[in-house]
Amino acid sequence: METRIAVVGIIVENPNAVEKLNNILHEYSKYIIGRMGIPYHKRNISIISIVMDAPNDVISALSGKLGMLPHVSTKTVYSKLTFDSE
C-alpha cells in the first residue's frame, strides 16, 4: 500500500472543540509522525499542525472528520511523492 506525507493545518476557534479533536487525533495516532500546537491567546484560538505518513484515504478521512467539528477549520497539503508502506 502506498503512503504519502501530508500536513494538516487546524485552527480551533472555540476551546470546547479541543476534547473531540484530541479524540479524533488519537484514533489516527499510528499515522501521525509529528504534532505542534500553538495557543494564540491574543485572538483566543489555537493553531495546530499535524504531519502524517498514511494512505490517501486515511489522510482524507482524518481531515474530513476534523473539518466537520464545529468551530474547527482544516486544510491539508499533500506531498507529491508516494512511498511503499513498510
Buried (B, 14 or more C-beta within 10 A) or exposed (E): EEBBBBBBBBBBBEEEBBEBBEEBBEEBEEBBEEBEEEEEEEEEBBBBBBBBBBBBEBBBBBBEBBBEBEBBEBEBEBEEEEEEEE
